[in-house]
Amino acid sequence: MATDDAYGKAVRSVRRVLPGQGPGRVLSAVDRLEHDTRLDAAAAPLRDWIGKLPLGGARDALHGRWLGHPLHPLMVQLPVGAWLSAAALDVLPGHRRGARALVALGLAGAGPAAVAGWVDWAELRPRQQRVGLVHAVGNVAAVGLYAGSFAARCAGRHGLGRALGFAGLTAVGASGALGGHLAYRQSAGANHAEGLAARAGGDWHDLGELGDFPVGEAVLRRAGEVAVVVVRESEETVRVLVEQCSHLGGPLSQGEVVDGCLQCPWHGSRFRLEDGWNVQGPATAPQPAFETRIEDGRVQARLRD
């Protein structure tokens, strides 16, 4: 009987981590983290402080608008790669100087990567910010461990330096897993409009009478299955964009028309009405745009090729 009970417990334990048998302990823990509102007390003032920093045009650059996707994942390659390489040298004899140099290189690259990450984090949803906050804490711990590792190596305490380095790499790996959760499960930094555009197809869609669209106002309509925002710029010029903002899915139909652009009401991203180009962040991807025509007084639109 005792053997049967032990076997049953083992089977249940395996099932908890097998695909198709539930989320497993790790994913369940991260899911609980998303809903832990206690983290909001720390996130709210930090988010407000970051939002008030006088970064000017550097804010969009840090978001990665010029790159077409978030800059932070690219920048973390330097510290992570340097520290992983240092760990490889630490298991080989005769490479103390090289390992120490790589630890220093990683520390030098961690700061700029963190700045880009914090700027992105401040524009996320609360559930994303909770995971991102713990992700950042893990990275701070890793930097502290690697700083101690570098100091120990410089003092000739190479065994301690290696130990702290491996601990730092463990922290980086754990925080990196949370970063992956942010990107792939919570869609932080993803283009939230691209998939919708594909559902519109290449057919012409009737959006209504021309008179239904007041000049200079954003109006919500549907092009087949896809919600679109229609802006009549002049008597005969009508612009149509996918309505869901590419940044985090904000409702552009509730936005404001400013200088030939439509501004998202959630985070202030601006998209050029003519072609959907993102002229101001935090959106890093343009908004899918439609070509339009007026037939018998009715506005029609189809997705641009």
C-alpha positions in Angstrom: 0.0 0.0 0.0 2.8 2.4 0.9 4.5 1.6 -2.4 1.2 2.3 -4.3 0.8 5.6 -2.5 4.4 6.6 -3.4 3.8 5.7 -7.0 0.6 7.7 -7.1 2.3 10.7 -5.7 5.1 10.4 -8.3 2.6 10.1 -11.1 0.7 13.2 -10.0 3.9 15.1 -9.6 5.0 14.2 -13.2 1.6 15.1 -14.6 1.9 18.6 -13.1 4.8 19.4 -15.4 3.9 17.3 -18.5 2.5 19.2 -21.6 -1.3 19.1 -21.7 -1.6 18.2 -18.0 -1.9 21.8 -16.6 0.4 24.8 -16.2 2.9 23.2 -13.8 4.4 24.8 -10.7 6.6 27.3 -12.5 4.0 28.8 -14.8 1.4 28.7 -12.0 3.8 30.8 -9.8 4.3 33.3 -12.6 0.6 33.5 -13.2 0.1 34.3 -9.6 2.7 36.9 -9.9 0.7 38.6 -12.6 -2.3 39.0 -10.3 -0.3 40.0 -7.2 -1.6 43.6 -6.6 0.7 44.1 -3.7 3.4 44.9 -6.3 1.4 47.9 -7.5 2.4 49.9 -4.5 6.0 49.9 -5.7 5.2 50.0 -9.4 3.0 53.1 -9.4 5.4 55.7 -8.1 8.3 54.2 -10.1 6.2 54.3 -13.3 5.2 58.0 -12.6 8.8 59.0 -11.9 10.0 57.4 -15.2 7.2 59.0 -17.1 8.3 62.5 -15.8 12.0 62.1 -16.8 13.0 64.9 -19.3 14.2 62.5 -21.9 12.8 64.3 -24.9 13.4 62.5 -28.2 15.7 60.0 -26.4 12.6 58.4 -25.1 11.4 57.2 -28.5 15.0 56.2 -29.3 15.1 54.0 -26.2 11.7 52.5 -27.1 13.3 51.5 -30.4 10.9 53.3 -32.7 13.9 53.9 -35.1 14.6 50.1 -35.1 11.0 48.9 -35.7 10.9 46.9 -32.5 11.8 47.4 -28.8 15.5 48.2 -28.2 15.9 46.5 -24.8 16.0 42.9 -26.1 18.8 43.8 -28.4 20.8 45.6 -25.8 20.7 42.8 -23.2 22.7 40.6 -25.6 25.9 42.3 -24.6 25.8 41.7 -20.8 24.2 38.3 -21.1 26.7 37.2 -23.8 29.7 38.6 -21.9 28.7 36.9 -18.7 27.9 33.6 -20.3 31.3 33.7 -22.0 33.0 34.5 -18.7 31.4 31.4 -17.2 32.8 29.3 -20.0 36.3 30.7 -19.4 35.9 30.1 -15.7 35.7 26.3 -16.2 38.9 26.4 -18.3 42.4 26.8 -16.7 44.5 29.8 -17.5 41.8 32.3 -18.5 41.4 34.5 -15.4 42.2 37.8 -17.1 39.8 37.1 -20.0 37.0 36.1 -17.6 37.5 39.2 -15.5 37.4 41.4 -18.6 34.2 39.8 -19.8 32.6 40.3 -16.4 33.5 44.0 -16.6 32.2 44.2 -20.2 28.9 42.8 -19.0 28.7 45.3 -16.2 29.3 48.2 -18.6 26.5 47.0 -20.9 24.0 46.3 -18.2 23.3 50.0 -17.4 22.1 51.1 -20.9 20.1 48.0 -21.3 18.4 48.6 -18.0 17.5 52.2 -19.0 15.8 51.0 -22.2 14.0 48.3 -20.3 12.7 50.7 -17.7 11.4 53.2 -20.3 9.4 50.3 -22.0 8.2 49.0 -18.6 6.6 52.3 -17.7 4.2 52.1 -20.6 3.0 48.5 -19.9 -0.3 47.3 -18.4 -0.4 46.6 -14.6 -0.2 42.8 -15.0 2.8 43.2 -17.3 4.4 45.7 -14.9 4.2 43.3 -12.0 6.1 40.6 -13.9 8.5 43.2 -15.2 9.2 44.6 -11.8 10.3 41.1 -10.5 12.3 40.7 -13.8 14.1 43.9 -13.0 14.8 42.9 -9.4 16.4 39.7 -10.7 18.6 41.7 -13.0 19.6 44.1 -10.2 20.6 41.1 -8.1 22.6 39.7 -11.0 24.5 43.0 -11.4 25.2 43.1 -7.7 26.6 39.6 -7.8 28.7 40.3 -10.9 30.0 43.5 -9.3 31.1 41.5 -6.3 32.6 38.9 -8.7 34.6 41.6 -10.4 35.8 43.0 -7.1 36.8 39.6 -5.8 38.8 38.8 -9.0 40.6 42.2 -8.8 41.6 41.3 -5.2 43.0 38.0 -6.3 40.1 36.0 -4.8 39.4 34.0 -7.9 37.5 31.2 -6.3 35.0 33.7 -4.8 34.9 35.6 -8.0 33.9 32.5 -9.9 31.3 31.5 -7.4 29.7 34.9 -7.4 29.8 34.8 -11.2 27.9 31.6 -11.4 25.4 32.9 -8.9 25.0 36.0 -11.1 24.4 33.9 -14.2 21.7 31.9 -12.4 20.0 35.2 -11.5 20.3 36.4 -15.1 18.8 33.1 -16.3 15.8 33.3 -13.9 15.1 37.0 -14.8 15.5 36.2 -18.5 12.8 33.5 -18.2 10.5 36.2 -16.8 11.5 38.5 -19.7 10.5 35.7 -22.1 7.1 35.4 -20.2 6.6 39.1 -20.7 7.4 39.0 -24.4 5.8 35.8 -25.5 2.9 35.1 -23.0 2.0 38.7 -22.2 2.9 40.2 -25.6 4.9 43.1 -24.2 6.6 44.8 -27.1 4.7 42.8 -29.7 2.8 44.4 -32.6 -0.8 44.2 -31.6 -2.2 45.3 -35.0 -0.4 43.1 -37.5 -2.6 40.0 -37.1 -5.8 42.0 -37.3 -4.7 43.5 -40.6 -4.3 40.1 -42.1 -7.9 39.3 -41.3 -9.2 42.2 -43.4 -8.2 40.5 -46.6 -7.8 42.3 -49.9 -11.5 43.0 -50.7 -13.1 46.4 -50.7 -15.3 47.0 -47.6 -18.2 49.4 -47.4 -17.8 51.7 -44.4 -20.9 54.0 -44.8 -22.1 57.2 -46.4 -19.5 60.0 -46.8 -21.7 62.3 -44.8 -21.5 59.9 -41.8 -17.9 61.0 -41.2 -17.4 64.6 -39.8 -14.2 66.3 -41.0 -11.4 65.9 -38.5 -13.1 63.3 -36.2 -12.2 59.7 -35.6 -15.1 57.3 -36.3 -15.2 53.6 -35.5 -16.3 51.2 -38.3 -15.7 47.6 -39.3 -14.0 46.3 -42.5 -15.3 42.8 -42.5 -14.1 41.2 -39.2 -11.7 44.0 -38.4 -12.4 47.2 -36.4 -11.0 50.3 -38.2 -10.9 54.0 -37.5 -12.0 56.4 -40.2 -10.9 60.0 -40.4 -12.2 62.3 -43.0 -9.5 64.9 -43.5 -11.3 67.0 -46.2 -14.4 66.9 -48.4 -13.0 64.1 -50.6 -10.0 62.7 -48.5 -10.7 59.9 -46.1 -8.1 57.9 -44.2 -8.6 54.5 -42.7 -6.3 52.6 -40.2 -6.7 49.5 -38.1 -8.4 50.7 -34.9 -6.3 48.7 -32.4 -3.1 50.5 -31.6 0.0 48.5 -32.5 1.6 49.3 -29.1 -0.8 47.7 -26.6 -4.1 47.6 -28.4 -5.4 51.0 -27.4 -8.7 52.3 -29.0 -7.6 54.7 -31.7 -11.2 55.7 -32.4 -11.1 57.4 -29.1 -7.9 59.3 -30.0 -7.3 62.8 -31.2 -6.4 64.0 -34.6 -3.2 66.1 -34.3 -1.3 67.6 -37.3 -2.3 64.9 -39.8 -1.8 62.1 -37.2 -4.0 60.1 -35.0 -2.8 60.0 -31.4 -3.6 56.9 -29.2 -5.4 57.9 -26.0 -3.6 55.3 -23.9 0.1 56.1 -24.3 0.3 58.9 -26.8 1.7 57.1 -29.8 1.0 59.0 -33.0 0.3 57.5 -36.4 0.3 59.4 -39.7 -3.1 59.2 -41.2 -1.8 59.1 -44.8 0.1 55.8 -44.4 -0.1 54.7 -40.7 3.6 55.4 -40.0 4.4 55.8 -36.3 5.9 59.2 -35.9 6.0 59.2 -32.1 6.4 56.4 -29.6 6.1 54.2 -27.6 4.7 52.3 -30.6 7.6 50.8 -32.5 5.5 49.5 -35.4 3.3 51.4 -37.9 -0.4 51.1 -38.0 -1.8 49.1 -40.9 -3.4 51.5 -43.4 -6.2 51.1 -46.0 -6.6 52.6 -49.4 -9.9 54.3 -49.8 -12.4 55.3 -52.6 -15.7 57.0 -52.7 -18.4 55.2 -54.8 -21.9 56.7 -55.2 -21.3 58.8 -52.1 -20.2 55.8 -50.0 -16.7 55.3 -48.4 -15.0 52.0 -49.3 -11.6 50.7 -48.1 -9.3 47.8 -48.6 -6.0 46.9 -47.0 -3.0 48.3 -48.8 -0.7 45.7 -50.5 
